[in-house]
Amino acid sequence: MSTIISITNQKGGVGKTTTAVNLAAGIARSGTSTLLIDFDPQGHATEHLGARAESEKRQRSVLNVLQNNQSIKDNLVQSYIPNLYILPANLRLGLYNQNSPQGKQFSLKQAFDEEILSQFEFVIIDCQPSLSLLTLNALTSADFVLLPVQAEFLALDGLTQLVVTLREVQSKLHPKLSVLGILLTMFDSRNRLSGEVQNELKKNFGKDLFETVIPRNIKLAEAPSFGKSVFDYDSFSSGAKAYFNLTTEILTKVNNIRNS
């Protein structure tokens, strides 16, 4: 059975898509079958892995699954990375948020049939930066949520609000949803503010904070323009090393949870 992880934050620009793509790539590179669902109408995860042209040519998208009752299997695009498939998105996905939430919060969950759940050991969902109908679908489908947080103080305030929102989702829609961890991103060791934010996170969310910290790294910013994960763009960069460590940490943590 699949382990489904939604990567979300109501604030944009925190490294959410960068984390979704490189975590999915890292898991796939470990030899594990992985599905990356692009659940943001901007379609940046699709673009990041160079899959936009193929998805448009074959008219495949997650919107077909949500709106036209097509299967997930029939809308998958094989990425250039072995073991990694993408369920792509485009701007038309934003139309789904115009629907009434009544009964629509579980559309993605209902689309996960036994074939997909047995084919992919991990499913990573890249959410849009808002608490929309799409984000609710991602959260109600997931086993875990991963929360990327930028190393700045305003991000701390946003994280507190996000935790409150997640508790509401847990109580009203999905009691089994768990926080897999909080990921500190865009960390600059030369900047005192980054260290202060890290200390505040440890103090307030210590047990949920990943040991891995994602640094500010130009290679992470450049990789999407080449349609590659950071591992394939520059495997020796600090960004690649950080996401390798995060992948290892998450695989270990999920395995421990499964066996507990």
C-alpha positions in Angstrom: 0.0 0.0 0.0 1.1 3.6 -0.7 2.2 6.1 1.8 0.7 9.4 0.8 2.4 12.7 1.8 0.9 16.1 1.1 3.4 19.0 1.1 1.6 22.2 2.1 1.9 25.7 3.4 -0.7 28.5 3.1 2.2 30.8 2.4 3.9 30.8 -1.0 7.6 31.0 -1.7 8.7 28.6 1.1 10.2 25.9 -1.1 7.1 23.7 -1.3 7.4 22.7 -4.9 11.2 22.4 -4.7 10.7 20.0 -1.8 8.0 18.0 -3.5 10.0 17.5 -6.7 13.3 16.7 -5.0 11.8 14.5 -2.4 9.9 12.5 -5.0 13.1 12.3 -7.1 15.1 11.2 -4.1 12.7 8.4 -3.2 12.5 7.2 -6.8 16.3 7.2 -7.0 16.4 4.9 -4.0 14.6 2.3 -6.2 11.1 2.9 -4.8 8.1 3.4 -7.1 6.9 7.0 -6.6 4.0 9.1 -7.9 4.3 12.9 -7.8 0.9 14.7 -8.0 1.0 18.3 -9.1 -1.9 19.8 -7.3 -1.1 23.5 -7.9 -2.7 25.2 -11.0 0.6 26.9 -11.6 1.9 23.5 -12.7 5.4 24.2 -11.4 6.1 20.6 -10.4 5.2 19.4 -13.8 7.4 22.1 -15.4 10.3 21.3 -13.0 10.6 17.8 -14.3 10.2 18.8 -17.9 6.9 17.1 -18.3 4.6 19.9 -19.4 5.0 19.4 -23.2 4.3 15.7 -22.9 1.3 16.1 -20.6 -0.3 18.7 -22.9 0.4 16.6 -26.1 -1.4 13.7 -24.5 -4.0 15.8 -22.8 -3.3 14.3 -19.4 -3.9 16.2 -16.1 -5.2 15.8 -12.6 -8.2 17.9 -13.6 -9.4 15.0 -15.8 -9.4 12.8 -12.7 -11.3 15.3 -10.5 -13.7 16.7 -13.0 -14.2 14.1 -15.7 -14.0 10.9 -13.6 -11.0 9.6 -15.5 -8.6 7.2 -13.8 -5.3 8.3 -12.3 -3.6 5.6 -14.4 -4.9 7.1 -17.7 -3.4 10.5 -16.9 0.1 9.6 -15.7 3.2 10.8 -17.4 6.5 8.9 -17.0 9.2 11.3 -15.9 12.8 11.0 -17.1 13.7 9.5 -13.7 13.2 5.7 -13.4 10.4 4.8 -10.9 8.9 8.3 -10.9 5.6 9.1 -12.6 3.8 12.5 -12.6 0.1 13.3 -12.5 0.5 16.7 -14.1 -1.4 20.0 -13.6 -2.0 23.2 -15.6 -3.8 26.5 -15.1 -7.2 24.9 -15.9 -6.9 23.1 -12.6 -7.8 26.4 -10.8 -11.4 25.9 -12.2 -11.9 23.2 -9.7 -11.7 25.6 -6.8 -14.9 27.2 -8.1 -16.9 24.1 -7.2 -18.8 24.0 -3.9 -16.9 22.1 -1.2 -20.0 20.1 -0.3 -19.0 16.5 -1.0 -16.0 17.5 -3.2 -13.3 17.3 -0.5 -12.8 13.6 -1.2 -12.7 13.5 -5.0 -8.9 12.7 -5.1 -9.2 10.2 -2.3 -11.9 8.4 -4.1 -9.8 8.2 -7.3 -7.1 6.2 -5.5 -8.0 2.7 -6.6 -6.3 -0.5 -5.6 -4.2 -0.6 -8.7 -2.6 2.8 -8.1 -2.1 2.1 -4.4 -0.4 -1.2 -5.1 1.7 0.3 -8.0 3.3 3.2 -6.0 4.9 2.8 -2.6 5.0 6.6 -2.2 2.7 9.3 -3.4 3.9 13.0 -3.0 1.3 15.7 -3.4 2.5 19.3 -4.2 -0.3 21.6 -2.9 -1.1 25.1 -3.9 -0.3 27.8 -1.3 -3.8 28.4 0.0 -6.5 26.5 1.9 -8.5 25.8 -1.2 -10.8 23.0 -2.3 -7.8 21.5 -4.0 -5.7 21.6 -0.7 -8.6 20.0 1.2 -8.6 17.2 -1.3 -4.9 16.7 -0.9 -5.2 16.7 2.9 -8.1 14.2 3.0 -6.2 11.9 0.7 -2.9 11.9 2.7 -1.5 9.8 5.5 0.9 12.5 6.4 1.5 16.2 5.9 5.0 17.8 5.5 5.2 21.5 6.3 8.1 23.5 4.7 8.9 26.7 6.6 11.2 29.5 5.3 13.8 30.8 7.7 12.1 34.1 8.5 9.9 35.3 11.5 6.8 35.9 9.5 6.9 32.3 8.4 6.7 31.3 12.1 3.4 33.1 12.5 2.1 31.4 9.3 3.1 28.0 10.7 1.1 28.6 13.9 -2.0 29.4 11.8 -1.4 26.4 9.6 -1.2 24.0 12.5 -4.6 25.3 13.7 -6.1 24.7 10.2 -4.7 21.2 10.2 -6.3 20.4 13.5 -9.7 21.5 12.1 -9.2 19.2 9.1 -8.3 16.4 11.4 -11.3 16.9 13.6 -13.9 17.4 10.8 -12.6 15.5 7.8 -9.6 13.2 8.4 -8.8 12.1 12.0 -6.0 9.9 10.9 -4.0 12.7 9.2 -0.6 13.1 10.9 2.2 15.7 10.7 5.2 13.9 9.3 7.5 16.8 10.1 8.3 20.5 9.8 11.1 21.3 7.3 13.2 24.5 7.7 14.0 25.8 4.2 16.1 28.6 2.7 18.4 28.5 5.7 21.5 30.8 5.5 24.1 29.9 8.2 25.7 33.4 7.7 22.5 35.1 8.7 21.7 35.5 12.4 18.0 35.6 11.7 18.1 32.0 10.2 19.6 30.8 13.4 17.1 32.6 15.6 14.2 31.1 13.5 15.7 27.7 13.8 15.9 28.0 17.6 12.3 29.2 17.8 11.2 26.2 15.8 13.1 23.8 18.1 11.6 25.5 21.1 8.0 25.4 19.9 7.9 22.4 17.5 11.0 20.4 18.5 9.6 16.9 18.2 8.1 17.7 14.8 11.2 19.4 13.3 13.2 17.5 10.8 16.9 17.2 11.5 17.7 18.0 7.9 17.8 21.7 7.0 17.5 22.9 3.4 20.0 25.7 2.7 19.8 28.7 0.3 21.4 27.3 -2.8 21.6 28.7 -6.3 21.6 25.2 -7.8 18.1 24.5 -6.3 16.9 27.7 -8.0 18.5 26.8 -11.3 17.5 23.2 -11.6 13.8 23.8 -12.7 14.9 25.8 -15.7 16.7 22.8 -17.0 13.8 20.4 -16.3 15.8 18.4 -13.8 15.9 17.5 -10.1 18.8 18.9 -8.2 20.3 15.5 -8.1 20.6 15.4 -11.8 21.5 19.1 -12.2 24.3 19.2 -9.6 24.6 16.2 -7.4 27.5 17.7 -5.5 25.7 20.9 -4.5 24.7 21.6 -0.9 21.0 21.5 -2.1 21.4 18.0 -3.5 23.1 16.8 -0.3 20.4 18.3 1.9 17.6 16.6 -0.1 19.4 13.3 -0.1 19.6 13.6 3.7 15.9 14.5 3.9 14.9 11.6 1.7 16.9 9.2 4.0 15.3 10.8 7.1 11.8 10.5 5.7 12.2 6.9 4.5 13.6 5.9 7.9 10.8 7.7 9.8 8.0 6.3 7.6 9.5 2.8 8.0 9.6 3.1 11.8 6.0 4.3 11.9 4.9 1.4 9.7 6.7 -1.1 11.9 5.6 0.4 15.2 
